[in-house]
Amino acid sequence: MTTKLLVANLSDIDVKGSRKVKINDTEIAVFRLTDGSVLAVENKCPHKGGQLSEGMVCGTAVHCPLHDWKIDLRSGRVHEPDDGCVTTFETEVDSESGSIYVTI
């Protein structure tokens, strides 16, 4: 069963910034990119568990703040030469209200 939850508003997140939310036992990082898209991933690097919400956003990737692993925010895949993956979550932004929803 999937559930769509209101997690933030566009005005809560700066461009190239993030916000972390906890849903049940999962911490999720919600990112606002320069192209206007909003993406959400599990807030834990597969390498050493670094909080991705604290990383630097570059294009559609985030750099883990612990060891600079680069993770694609659309697919969740870690860029080579490193290997791994994080869970991604579907997002939706209401164009009128700016409300951000995450589907889990």
N, CA, C and O atoms as a Tinker XYZ file with bonds, in Angstrom:
   416  protein
     1  N      0.829000   -1.181000    0.000000    73     2
     2  CA     0.000000    0.000000    0.000000    64     1     3
     3  C      0.879000    1.252000    0.000000    63     2     4     5
     4  O      1.811000    1.362000    0.796000    81     3
     5  N      0.579000    2.186000   -0.890000    73     3     6
     6  CA     1.336000    3.432000   -0.935000    64     5     7
     7  C      0.524000    4.547000   -0.287000    63     6     8     9
     8  O     -0.707000    4.552000   -0.318000    81     7
     9  N      1.253000    5.486000    0.299000    73     7    10
    10  CA     0.640000    6.620000    0.963000    64     9    11
    11  C      1.344000    7.888000    0.518000    63    10    12    13
    12  O      2.573000    7.939000    0.472000    81    11
    13  N      0.562000    8.916000    0.189000    73    11    14
    14  CA     1.116000   10.208000   -0.198000    64    13    15
    15  C      0.997000   11.145000    1.005000    63    14    16    17
    16  O     -0.100000   11.388000    1.507000    81    15
    17  N      2.139000   11.669000    1.461000    73    15    18
    18  CA     2.172000   12.496000    2.658000    64    17    19
    19  C      2.705000   13.895000    2.358000    63    18    20    21
    20  O      3.664000   14.057000    1.603000    81    19
    21  N      2.083000   14.884000    2.948000    73    19    22
    22  CA     2.566000   16.263000    2.866000    64    21    23
    23  C      3.796000   16.377000    3.754000    63    22    24    25
    24  O      3.730000   16.073000    4.945000    81    23
    25  N      4.932000   16.818000    3.181000    73    23    26
    26  CA     6.175000   16.871000    3.962000    64    25    27
    27  C      6.758000   18.274000    4.098000    63    26    28    29
    28  O      7.536000   18.534000    5.016000    81    27
    29  N      6.388000   19.180000    3.191000    73    27    30
    30  CA     6.969000   20.525000    3.237000    64    29    31
    31  C      6.268000   21.402000    2.207000    63    30    32    33
    32  O      5.354000   20.966000    1.506000    81    31
    33  N      6.717000   22.639000    2.137000    73    31    34
    34  CA     6.270000   23.575000    1.119000    64    33    35
    35  C      7.511000   24.048000    0.374000    63    34    36    37
    36  O      8.597000   24.112000    0.950000    81    35
    37  N      7.354000   24.378000   -0.905000    73    35    38
    38  CA     8.509000   24.849000   -1.686000    64    37    39
    39  C      9.249000   25.982000   -0.991000    63    38    40    41
    40  O     10.476000   26.057000   -1.057000    81    39
    41  N      8.518000   26.854000   -0.332000    73    39    42
    42  CA     9.155000   27.999000    0.332000    64    41    43
    43  C     10.014000   27.570000    1.525000    63    42    44    45
    44  O     10.812000   28.363000    2.024000    81    43
    45  N      9.859000   26.322000    1.990000    73    43    46
    46  CA    10.656000   25.809000    3.106000    64    45    47
    47  C     12.054000   25.375000    2.694000    63    46    48    49
    48  O     12.933000   25.219000    3.541000    81    47
    49  N     12.264000   25.179000    1.379000    73    47    50
    50  CA    13.532000   24.621000    0.907000    64    49    51
    51  C     14.164000   25.563000   -0.109000    63    50    52    53
    52  O     13.560000   25.864000   -1.138000    81    51
    53  N     15.375000   26.029000    0.175000    73    51    54
    54  CA    16.102000   26.871000   -0.768000    64    53    55
    55  C     16.493000   26.051000   -1.996000    63    54    56    57
    56  O     16.624000   24.830000   -1.910000    81    55
    57  N     16.679000   26.716000   -3.133000    73    55    58
    58  CA    17.184000   26.045000   -4.321000    64    57    59
    59  C     18.572000   25.497000   -3.987000    63    58    60    61
    60  O     19.399000   26.194000   -3.398000    81    59
    61  N     18.819000   24.244000   -4.369000    73    59    62
    62  CA    20.038000   23.496000   -4.057000    64    61    63
    63  C     20.135000   23.161000   -2.577000    63    62    64    65
    64  O     21.205000   22.819000   -2.075000    81    63
    65  N     19.003000   23.262000   -1.884000    73    63    66
    66  CA    18.955000   22.937000   -0.467000    64    65    67
    67  C     18.135000   21.694000   -0.219000    63    66    68    69
    68  O     17.648000   21.055000   -1.152000    81    67
    69  N     17.986000   21.356000    1.054000    73    67    70
    70  CA    17.236000   20.166000    1.416000    64    69    71
    71  C     16.514000   20.359000    2.733000    63    70    72    73
    72  O     16.736000   21.323000    3.466000    81    71
    73  N     15.658000   19.422000    2.998000    73    71    74
    74  CA    14.951000   19.354000    4.271000    64    73    75
    75  C     14.831000   17.878000    4.610000    63    74    76    77
    76  O     14.578000   17.058000    3.727000    81    75
    77  N     15.009000   17.534000    5.869000    73    75    78
    78  CA    14.845000   16.133000    6.236000    64    77    79
    79  C     13.546000   15.966000    7.003000    63    78    80    81
    80  O     13.154000   16.807000    7.811000    81    79
    81  N     12.892000   14.847000    6.717000    73    79    82
    82  CA    11.643000   14.498000    7.387000    64    81    83
    83  C     11.726000   13.038000    7.812000    63    82    84    85
    84  O     12.384000   12.228000    7.159000    81    83
    85  N     11.062000   12.713000    8.895000    73    83    86
    86  CA    11.047000   11.322000    9.360000    64    85    87
    87  C      9.640000   10.789000    9.201000    63    86    88    89
    88  O      8.675000   11.364000    9.706000    81    87
    89  N      9.542000    9.674000    8.485000    73    87    90
    90  CA     8.270000    8.999000    8.273000    64    89    91
    91  C      8.438000    7.586000    8.800000    63    90    92    93
    92  O      9.236000    6.802000    8.287000    81    91
    93  N      7.665000    7.278000    9.841000    73    91    94
    94  CA     7.817000    6.008000   10.550000    64    93    95
    95  C      9.263000    5.898000   11.021000    63    94    96    97
    96  O      9.713000    6.757000   11.780000    81    95
    97  N      9.999000    4.890000   10.607000    73    95    98
    98  CA    11.391000    4.738000   11.033000    64    97    99
    99  C     12.388000    5.170000    9.961000    63    98   100   101
   100  O     13.588000    4.925000   10.089000    81    99
   101  N     11.891000    5.810000    8.908000    73    99   102
   102  CA    12.757000    6.187000    7.787000    64   101   103
   103  C     12.945000    7.694000    7.731000    63   102   104   105
   104  O     11.977000    8.455000    7.716000    81   103
   105  N     14.209000    8.116000    7.699000    73   103   106
   106  CA    14.511000    9.536000    7.521000    64   105   107
   107  C     14.712000    9.784000    6.032000    63   106   108   109
   108  O     15.474000    9.079000    5.371000    81   107
   109  N     14.019000   10.793000    5.514000    73   107   110
   110  CA    14.037000   11.102000    4.090000    64   109   111
   111  C     14.585000   12.508000    3.894000    63   110   112   113
   112  O     14.227000   13.430000    4.628000    81   111
   113  N     15.461000   12.669000    2.896000    73   111   114
   114  CA    15.980000   13.982000    2.514000    64   113   115
   115  C     15.232000   14.431000    1.266000    63   114   116   117
   116  O     15.188000   13.716000    0.265000    81   115
   117  N     14.644000   15.626000    1.335000    73   115   118
   118  CA    13.901000   16.195000    0.210000    64   117   119
   119  C     14.734000   17.350000   -0.340000    63   118   120   121
   120  O     15.068000   18.284000    0.389000    81   119
   121  N     15.069000   17.280000   -1.628000    73   119   122
   122  CA    15.946000   18.258000   -2.265000    64   121   123
   123  C     15.181000   19.087000   -3.287000    63   122   124   125
   124  O     14.298000   18.577000   -3.977000    81   123
   125  N     15.526000   20.365000   -3.379000    73   123   126
   126  CA    14.986000   21.254000   -4.410000    64   125   127
   127  C     16.128000   21.628000   -5.346000    63   126   128   129
   128  O     17.096000   22.267000   -4.932000    81   127
   129  N     16.011000   21.228000   -6.605000    73   127   130
   130  CA    17.094000   21.436000   -7.570000    64   129   131
   131  C     16.929000   22.736000   -8.335000    63   130   132   133
   132  O     15.868000   23.360000   -8.305000    81   131
   133  N     17.990000   23.137000   -9.022000    73   131   134
   134  CA    17.973000   24.395000   -9.767000    64   133   135
   135  C     17.001000   24.365000  -10.937000    63   134   136   137
   136  O     16.541000   25.419000  -11.378000    81   135
   137  N     16.675000   23.170000  -11.455000    73   135   138
   138  CA    15.721000   23.086000  -12.567000    64   137   139
   139  C     14.266000   23.126000  -12.088000    63   138   140   141
   140  O     13.341000   23.005000  -12.891000    81   139
   141  N     14.070000   23.298000  -10.775000    73   139   142
   142  CA    12.729000   23.391000  -10.220000    64   141   143
   143  C     12.169000   22.083000   -9.712000    63   142   144   145
   144  O     11.132000   22.074000   -9.050000    81   143
   145  N     12.843000   20.959000  -10.012000    73   143   146
   146  CA    12.326000   19.669000   -9.565000    64   145   147
   147  C     12.602000   19.472000   -8.076000    63   146   148   149
   148  O     13.516000   20.068000   -7.507000    81   147
   149  N     11.794000   18.630000   -7.476000    73   147   150
   150  CA    11.936000   18.263000   -6.070000    64   149   151
   151  C     12.071000   16.747000   -6.024000    63   150   152   153
   152  O     11.220000   16.024000   -6.542000    81   151
   153  N     13.149000   16.271000   -5.398000    73   151   154
   154  CA    13.442000   14.835000   -5.346000    64   153   155
   155  C     13.659000   14.415000   -3.899000    63   154   156   157
   156  O     14.086000   15.210000   -3.063000    81   155
   157  N     13.358000   13.156000   -3.622000    73   155   158
   158  CA    13.488000   12.650000   -2.254000    64   157   159
   159  C     14.192000   11.298000   -2.259000    63   158   160   161
   160  O     13.905000   10.426000   -3.079000    81   159
   161  N     15.127000   11.149000   -1.314000    73   159   162
   162  CA    15.865000    9.900000   -1.156000    64   161   163
   163  C     16.000000    9.590000    0.335000    63   162   164   165
   164  O     15.842000   10.464000    1.189000    81   163
   165  N     16.295000    8.325000    0.620000    73   163   166
   166  CA    16.605000    7.962000    2.001000    64   165   167
   167  C     17.822000    8.774000    2.439000    63   166   168   169
   168  O     18.794000    8.889000    1.693000    81   167
   169  N     17.773000    9.329000    3.629000    73   167   170
   170  CA    18.803000   10.252000    4.100000    64   169   171
   171  C     19.990000    9.518000    4.718000    63   170   172   173
   172  O     20.427000    9.849000    5.820000    81   171
   173  N     20.513000    8.510000    3.995000    73   171   174
   174  CA    21.624000    7.734000    4.537000    64   173   175
   175  C     22.479000    7.205000    3.400000    63   174   176   177
   176  O     22.011000    6.411000    2.584000    81   175
   177  N     23.721000    7.639000    3.344000    73   175   178
   178  CA    24.651000    7.152000    2.326000    64   177   179
   179  C     24.890000    5.652000    2.541000    63   178   180   181
   180  O     25.037000    5.207000    3.679000    81   179
   181  N     24.931000    4.872000    1.452000    73   179   182
   182  CA    25.150000    3.434000    1.611000    64   181   183
   183  C     26.563000    3.075000    2.065000    63   182   184   185
   184  O     26.813000    1.932000    2.449000    81   183
   185  N     27.475000    4.020000    2.027000    73   183   186
   186  CA    28.855000    3.746000    2.401000    64   185   187
   187  C     29.022000    3.682000    3.918000    63   186   188   189
   188  O     29.320000    2.622000    4.468000    81   187
   189  N     28.831000    4.810000    4.590000    73   187   190
   190  CA    29.031000    4.883000    6.049000    64   189   191
   191  C     27.862000    5.550000    6.762000    63   190   192   193
   192  O     27.974000    5.919000    7.931000    81   191
   193  N     26.733000    5.708000    6.057000    73   191   194
   194  CA    25.540000    6.250000    6.700000    64   193   195
   195  C     25.497000    7.754000    6.854000    63   194   196   197
   196  O     24.705000    8.265000    7.645000    81   195
   197  N     26.329000    8.482000    6.117000    73   195   198
   198  CA    26.330000    9.946000    6.200000    64   197   199
   199  C     24.970000   10.520000    5.833000    63   198   200   201
   200  O     24.270000    9.969000    4.984000    81   199
   201  N     24.594000   11.625000    6.471000    73   199   202
   202  CA    23.315000   12.263000    6.188000    64   201   203
   203  C     23.400000   13.053000    4.884000    63   202   204   205
   204  O     24.067000   14.085000    4.806000    81   203
   205  N     22.713000   12.547000    3.869000    73   203   206
   206  CA    22.761000   13.166000    2.545000    64   205   207
   207  C     22.161000   14.568000    2.555000    63   206   208   209
   208  O     22.539000   15.406000    1.736000    81   207
   209  N     21.235000   14.832000    3.469000    73   207   210
   210  CA    20.628000   16.166000    3.559000    64   209   211
   211  C     21.664000   17.235000    3.896000    63   210   212   213
   212  O     21.415000   18.423000    3.694000    81   211
   213  N     22.811000   16.827000    4.404000    73   211   214
   214  CA    23.880000   17.774000    4.736000    64   213   215
   215  C     24.913000   17.894000    3.623000    63   214   216   217
   216  O     25.884000   18.639000    3.755000    81   215
   217  N     24.710000   17.160000    2.520000    73   215   218
   218  CA    25.659000   17.181000    1.418000    64   217   219
   219  C     25.417000   18.326000    0.458000    63   218   220   221
   220  O     24.388000   19.000000    0.517000    81   219
   221  N     26.384000   18.540000   -0.433000    73   219   222
   222  CA    26.294000   19.589000   -1.440000    64   221   223
   223  C     25.621000   19.046000   -2.695000    63   222   224   225
   224  O     25.988000   17.984000   -3.200000    81   223
   225  N     24.631000   19.785000   -3.193000    73   223   226
   226  CA    23.918000   19.398000   -4.404000    64   225   227
   227  C     24.642000   19.975000   -5.605000    63   226   228   229
   228  O     25.003000   21.152000   -5.625000    81   227
   229  N     24.851000   19.123000   -6.618000    73   227   230
   230  CA    25.502000   19.540000   -7.858000    64   229   231
   231  C     24.717000   18.917000   -9.007000    63   230   232   233
   232  O     24.815000   17.712000   -9.237000    81   231
   233  N     23.947000   19.713000   -9.725000    73   231   234
   234  CA    23.102000   19.182000  -10.789000    64   233   235
   235  C     22.006000   18.330000  -10.191000    63   234   236   237
   236  O     21.202000   18.809000   -9.391000    81   235
   237  N     21.973000   17.051000  -10.583000    73   235   238
   238  CA    20.972000   16.130000  -10.037000    64   237   239
   239  C     21.613000   15.125000   -9.079000    63   238   240   241
   240  O     21.075000   14.038000   -8.867000    81   239
   241  N     22.740000   15.479000   -8.512000    73   239   242
   242  CA    23.440000   14.591000   -7.583000    64   241   243
   243  C     23.717000   15.316000   -6.273000    63   242   244   245
   244  O     23.753000   16.545000   -6.210000    81   243
   245  N     23.909000   14.519000   -5.237000    73   243   246
   246  CA    24.333000   15.056000   -3.944000    64   245   247
   247  C     25.634000   14.361000   -3.562000    63   246   248   249
   248  O     25.812000   13.168000   -3.806000    81   247
   249  N     26.538000   15.127000   -2.958000    73   247   250
   250  CA    27.808000   14.584000   -2.485000    64   249   251
   251  C     27.671000   14.299000   -0.997000    63   250   252   253
   252  O     27.346000   15.195000   -0.219000    81   251
   253  N     27.918000   13.055000   -0.599000    73   251   254
   254  CA    27.852000   12.699000    0.809000    64   253   255
   255  C     28.870000   13.539000    1.583000    63   254   256   257
   256  O     30.024000   13.651000    1.169000    81   255
   257  N     28.444000   14.130000    2.709000    73   255   258
   258  CA    29.367000   14.989000    3.454000    64   257   259
   259  C     30.500000   14.245000    4.158000    63   258   260   261
   260  O     31.471000   14.875000    4.577000    81   259
   261  N     30.403000   12.924000    4.299000    73   259   262
   262  CA    31.461000   12.183000    4.993000    64   261   263
   263  C     32.648000   11.841000    4.100000    63   262   264   265
   264  O     33.790000   12.126000    4.461000    81   263
   265  N     32.399000   11.237000    2.945000    73   263   266
   266  CA    33.492000   10.760000    2.099000    64   265   267
   267  C     33.312000   11.131000    0.635000    63   266   268   269
   268  O     33.967000   10.556000   -0.235000    81   267
   269  N     32.426000   12.091000    0.354000    73   267   270
   270  CA    32.236000   12.662000   -0.979000    64   269   271
   271  C     31.724000   11.674000   -2.020000    63   270   272   273
   272  O     31.955000   11.870000   -3.213000    81   271
   273  N     31.034000   10.619000   -1.598000    73   271   274
   274  CA    30.392000    9.749000   -2.580000    64   273   275
   275  C     29.320000   10.562000   -3.277000    63   274   276   277
   276  O     28.576000   11.298000   -2.630000    81   275
   277  N     29.235000   10.434000   -4.592000    73   275   278
   278  CA    28.273000   11.185000   -5.393000    64   277   279
   279  C     27.084000   10.280000   -5.715000    63   278   280   281
   280  O     27.249000    9.205000   -6.290000    81   279
   281  N     25.886000   10.729000   -5.339000    73   279   282
   282  CA    24.684000    9.910000   -5.487000    64   281   283
   283  C     23.670000   10.631000   -6.365000    63   282   284   285
   284  O     23.315000   11.781000   -6.108000    81   283
   285  N     23.208000    9.937000   -7.411000    73   283   286
   286  CA    22.215000   10.497000   -8.315000    64   285   287
   287  C     20.867000   10.548000   -7.595000    63   286   288   289
   288  O     20.370000    9.524000   -7.127000    81   287
   289  N     20.283000   11.732000   -7.507000    73   287   290
   290  CA    19.031000   11.899000   -6.775000    64   289   291
   291  C     17.819000   11.347000   -7.525000    63   290   292   293
   292  O     16.784000   11.086000   -6.911000    81   291
   293  N     17.932000   11.166000   -8.826000    73   291   294
   294  CA    16.807000   10.622000   -9.597000    64   293   295
   295  C     16.741000    9.095000   -9.485000    63   294   296   297
   296  O     15.662000    8.530000   -9.306000    81   295
   297  N     17.886000    8.435000   -9.591000    73   295   298
   298  CA    17.909000    6.969000   -9.594000    64   297   299
   299  C     18.295000    6.364000   -8.245000    63   298   300   301
   300  O     17.964000    5.213000   -7.960000    81   299
   301  N     18.992000    7.138000   -7.421000    73   299   302
   302  CA    19.503000    6.624000   -6.155000    64   301   303
   303  C     20.842000    5.915000   -6.281000    63   302   304   305
   304  O     21.418000    5.491000   -5.280000    81   303
   305  N     21.341000    5.783000   -7.509000    73   303   306
   306  CA    22.597000    5.064000   -7.745000    64   305   307
   307  C     23.811000    5.920000   -7.390000    63   306   308   309
   308  O     23.844000    7.126000   -7.637000    81   307
   309  N     24.790000    5.267000   -6.811000    73   307   310
   310  CA    26.073000    5.895000   -6.514000    64   309   311
   311  C     26.888000    5.938000   -7.798000    63   310   312   313
   312  O     26.916000    4.964000   -8.551000    81   311
   313  N     27.555000    7.072000   -8.055000    73   311   314
   314  CA    28.390000    7.204000   -9.247000    64   313   315
   315  C     29.673000    6.395000   -9.089000    63   314   316   317
   316  O     30.217000    6.276000   -7.992000    81   315
   317  N     30.148000    5.839000  -10.210000    73   315   318
   318  CA    31.412000    5.097000  -10.239000    64   317   319
   319  C     32.557000    6.036000   -9.896000    63   318   320   321
   320  O     32.445000    7.231000  -10.166000    81   319
   321  N     33.630000    5.568000   -9.326000    73   319   322
   322  CA    34.008000    4.168000   -9.176000    64   321   323
   323  C     33.368000    3.508000   -7.947000    63   322   324   325
   324  O     33.543000    2.309000   -7.733000    81   323
   325  N     32.629000    4.280000   -7.139000    73   323   326
   326  CA    31.983000    3.708000   -5.963000    64   325   327
   327  C     30.734000    2.951000   -6.399000    63   326   328   329
   328  O     30.290000    3.083000   -7.540000    81   327
   329  N     30.174000    2.164000   -5.500000    73   327   330
   330  CA    29.033000    1.331000   -5.858000    64   329   331
   331  C     28.037000    1.294000   -4.705000    63   330   332   333
   332  O     28.424000    1.202000   -3.540000    81   331
   333  N     26.765000    1.366000   -5.036000    73   331   334
   334  CA    25.717000    1.288000   -4.028000    64   333   335
   335  C     24.474000    1.993000   -4.525000    63   334   336   337
   336  O     24.425000    2.483000   -5.654000    81   335
   337  N     23.472000    2.036000   -3.664000    73   335   338
   338  CA    22.205000    2.638000   -4.052000    64   337   339
   339  C     21.446000    3.058000   -2.798000    63   338   340   341
   340  O     21.554000    2.412000   -1.756000    81   339
   341  N     20.682000    4.137000   -2.900000    73   339   342
   342  CA    19.776000    4.545000   -1.834000    64   341   343
   343  C     18.354000    4.470000   -2.368000    63   342   344   345
   344  O     18.131000    4.534000   -3.577000    81   343
   345  N     17.406000    4.336000   -1.471000    73   343   346
   346  CA    16.005000    4.294000   -1.849000    64   345   347
   347  C     15.542000    5.677000   -2.273000    63   346   348   349
   348  O     15.826000    6.665000   -1.595000    81   347
   349  N     14.832000    5.755000   -3.388000    73   347   350
   350  CA    14.236000    7.016000   -3.842000    64   349   351
   351  C     12.737000    6.977000   -3.574000    63   350   352   353
   352  O     12.140000    5.906000   -3.467000    81   351
   353  N     12.143000    8.152000   -3.468000    73   351   354
   354  CA    10.716000    8.263000   -3.207000    64   353   355
   355  C     10.091000    9.197000   -4.233000    63   354   356   357
   356  O     10.670000   10.224000   -4.586000    81   355
   357  N      8.915000    8.834000   -4.703000    73   355   358
   358  CA     8.186000    9.670000   -5.657000    64   357   359
   359  C      7.747000   10.952000   -4.956000    63   358   360   361
   360  O      7.273000   10.928000   -3.820000    81   359
   361  N      7.915000   12.071000   -5.660000    73   359   362
   362  CA     7.493000   13.365000   -5.120000    64   361   363
   363  C      6.475000   14.016000   -6.050000    63   362   364   365
   364  O      6.413000   13.722000   -7.244000    81   363
   365  N      5.694000   14.893000   -5.474000    73   363   366
   366  CA     4.710000   15.662000   -6.240000    64   365   367
   367  C      4.615000   17.042000   -5.602000    63   366   368   369
   368  O      4.561000   17.172000   -4.379000    81   367
   369  N      4.593000   18.070000   -6.447000    73   367   370
   370  CA     4.456000   19.436000   -5.956000    64   369   371
   371  C      3.156000   20.014000   -6.494000    63   370   372   373
   372  O      2.928000   20.025000   -7.704000    81   371
   373  N      2.311000   20.492000   -5.600000    73   371   374
   374  CA     1.065000   21.142000   -6.007000    64   373   375
   375  C      1.425000   22.511000   -6.565000    63   374   376   377
   376  O      1.953000   23.357000   -5.843000    81   375
   377  N      1.141000   22.738000   -7.851000    73   375   378
   378  CA     1.562000   23.971000   -8.517000    64   377   379
   379  C      0.882000   25.213000   -7.950000    63   378   380   381
   380  O      1.433000   26.309000   -8.058000    81   379
   381  N     -0.268000   25.077000   -7.366000    73   379   382
   382  CA    -0.964000   26.248000   -6.810000    64   381   383
   383  C     -0.499000   26.587000   -5.400000    63   382   384   385
   384  O     -0.227000   27.750000   -5.101000    81   383
   385  N     -0.407000   25.591000   -4.539000    73   383   386
   386  CA    -0.068000   25.857000   -3.137000    64   385   387
   387  C      1.429000   25.745000   -2.843000    63   386   388   389
   388  O      1.910000   26.311000   -1.862000    81   387
   389  N      2.168000   25.019000   -3.690000    73   387   390
   390  CA     3.581000   24.780000   -3.438000    64   389   391
   391  C      3.821000   23.648000   -2.441000    63   390   392   393
   392  O      4.953000   23.427000   -2.010000    81   391
   393  N      2.769000   22.939000   -2.078000    73   391   394
   394  CA     2.892000   21.825000   -1.151000    64   393   395
   395  C      3.667000   20.677000   -1.797000    63   394   396   397
   396  O      3.452000   20.342000   -2.961000    81   395
   397  N      4.571000   20.083000   -1.017000    73   395   398
   398  CA     5.389000   18.967000   -1.477000    64   397   399
   399  C      4.887000   17.695000   -0.819000    63   398   400   401
   400  O      4.759000   17.620000    0.403000    81   399
   401  N      4.602000   16.684000   -1.654000    73   399   402
   402  CA     4.144000   15.396000   -1.167000    64   401   403
   403  C      5.164000   14.331000   -1.536000    63   402   404   405
   404  O      5.770000   14.379000   -2.606000    81   403
   405  N      5.347000   13.368000   -0.638000    73   403   406
   406  CA     6.213000   12.215000   -0.875000    64   405   407
   407  C      5.356000   10.963000   -0.762000    63   406   408   409
   408  O      4.564000   10.816000    0.170000    81   407
   409  N      5.527000   10.063000   -1.727000    73   407   410
   410  CA     4.799000    8.796000   -1.694000    64   409   411
   411  C      5.709000    7.720000   -1.126000    63   410   412   413
   412  O      6.831000    7.522000   -1.591000    81   411
   413  N      5.198000    7.023000   -0.102000    73   411   414
   414  CA     5.976000    5.935000    0.498000    64   413   415
   415  C      5.203000    4.642000    0.381000    63   414   416
   416  O      5.678000    3.597000    0.825000    81   415
